[in-house]
Amino acid sequence: MQNRVSIAHIRRTKGVKGWVCADPLTDNLDRFCSVESVVIQKEGSPDQTVTLEKWQQEKSTLLLKFVEVDSPEIASVSLVKGYVTVSKDEVPILPLGTHYIFDIVGCKVEDTTGALLGEVSDVMSLPSNDIFVVNGPHGEILVPAVKDIVLEINTTDRHILVCGVEELML
């Protein structure tokens, strides 16, 4: 799954024609208008390339219909609990200064003295700001992703520079 990005997680089937309900993992639902071929990645199953036939939004859920799936039985076995993924090449370019979570996870985090604090293992999205979960020699540190603390993010070099996090390590 390293070269692919999840854009939805399939939760259950819906109806008798092979539709599935999925939780979107993207802020831009319009991306489903241009997506044709996707790969379903499901633990314990080989990757499966399918063609998105139709989609629609239903409240906070997506309804997806794939050409290759025409019954709830097939959908249940081959799609449910799977992730709808696209190639990283198909991900839209973000404005300068913004980053995808998959680009942040795995970055090394250092403070301004050059001390390694660890590696970002997760990003928590909260209403006020994101939080970088950093695991390293000081255990787990929750670093607020705000400009006063996060001075630099270089996803090419996989490096994040922070300051003022000494109090977070107590």
Secondary structure by P-SEA (a helix, b strand, c coil): cccccccbbbcccccccbbbbbbbccccccccccccbbbbbbccccbbbbbbccccccccbbbbbbcccccaaaaaacccccccccccccccccccccccccccccbbbbcccccccbbbcbbbbcccbbbbbccccccbbbbcccccccccccccccbbbbcccccccc
